Amino acid sequence: LLFRALDDLNSQQQQCDRISVTADFLHELLFSKTVESSSFSQQKGNIESLVIPIPESYYRDITQEEQQERLRLENLIVSKLGIEENNIQLISKSVAAATYWLWERQRQKQDTHGNLLLCNMGSSSFNLSLCSISTTNKVKILYSASHPDAGFSFARRCVQFAYEQKHQQILNEQSPEFVRLLKDFELKKVNSYEESNSRLNTYLEMPEAMAEYNLYCFGGGYAVKCRDITTELLVPIETGINSVIQDFHIWMESHQQSFDFLFLVGDFCQFILTQNAILAALKIKKSDSRFELNFNNTRSYFAISHGACVIANNLIDPLERCAYTVGIVAENLNANLEREQHFIPIIQTGTNKDDLLNTRLIDKPLLTAFTENISTITLWVDTHLQESIFKEIKLIDVQLPNYSSENYWRVGMQISESNILYLVIEDFKDKQRLDCELGLLENIISPIQK
């Protein structure tokens, strides 16, 4: 299924409504059975797999609160759409775009190994992501930054600017007149794309001769001239782009990184002045070998949705996933207060490793037989192909908070960016957590790899 959805969620108060509206919209778009519907299932039949790209910052679960919002979104979409949980996947827009880039480059038999720099310019934000592309088609986000309020309301500013030039006053954006002008501007901008783009290119070559020519005419007597675009209306956009890319240059220098390919994504990246601003901030020219102009101008507009399509159809799986089930051997007290051993799977085979950057606690079973001072943990790794392995790991000075023999405990795991595995134990009553470092994941599973 080809699909592109979900802009950044707005304020905390609006999130629940936005999530619910999004789920309702998806249901109507995909599954509506009404006679007048043009839904996907009505036109094409059953949907077996759904991939929804979401903003990189939202996907990364920066805070526990955002993690809960993402899980709530996923659960609501599953329940409202009637798709089984294992058939729906939320993925970052950056990974979706990188997947499409991979797919198209491979179809053209071009090199894909290296670092891909994605610049995603939408209507409301500018996002930059550096992606490492491996020889196994895996995409790893090395760096990501965005400017959520860089003044990208280009159409609104054009309407306000033209109105103020004509009437010497600002137009109330809640008024019917503003809405009318905004709609007409958007319509004229789309319908006159080829003409205005040609005129803009001529203006860039001969700025003095073309400065007073109208670039956009709309709304019955309103106009934006060529010079207005570069001297007034593009300035906030350039400022936002420069801010994000300046921080990126600093990061690249400190981490000794570079990029091998540049891919501009999003409808506003088709705008020649936006392209020029990004290239200027990156200090490269259009002739730079890292920037394939034809590919960017013909392949970028639907890159995110096409990438989601590629992933949904299992043509490329760009995510690094756990190859084994990892858990612990733990104990519970039975009805006779006797200790019983249990194998508790925590990380399931096929889990996206990015999802483990934040702790995922399992709800059951609740453990009862931890001791106050934990000296060892027995890890259990299920290979699904051969005998399970068990590894006893010694822990130093690990003491459970608020220990009580009557307490219950939840367990979970987390894998850091450095691939270090942590066992997380949470007090079921007071929700206090204890993080136990278990070591590098590759060292833990090394008996399997040999």
Secondary structure, DSSP 4 states (H G I P E B T S, - for coil): ------PPP--HHHHHHHHHHHHHHHHHHHH---TT---HHHHH-----EEEEE-HHHHTT-SHHHHHHHHHHHHHHHHHHT--GGGEEEEEHHHHHHHHHHHHHHHTT----EEEEEEEE-SS-EEEEEEEE-TTS-EEEEEEEEETTSS--HHHHHHHHHHHHHHSSPPPTTSHHHHHHHHHHHHHHHHTHHHHHHHHHHHHHSHHHHTTSEEEEETTTEEEEHHHIIIIISHHHHHHHHHHHHHHHHHHHHHT---SEEEEESGGGGSHHHHHHHHHHHT--TT-TT--HHHHHHHSTTHHHHHHHHHHTTS---S-B-SSEEEEEEEEE-TTS-EEEEEEEEEPTT-BGGGGGS-EE--SPPB----SEEEEEEEEEE-SSS--EEEEEEEEEEE-TT--TT--EEEEEEE-TT-EEEEEEEETTT--EEEEEEEEHHHHSHHHH-
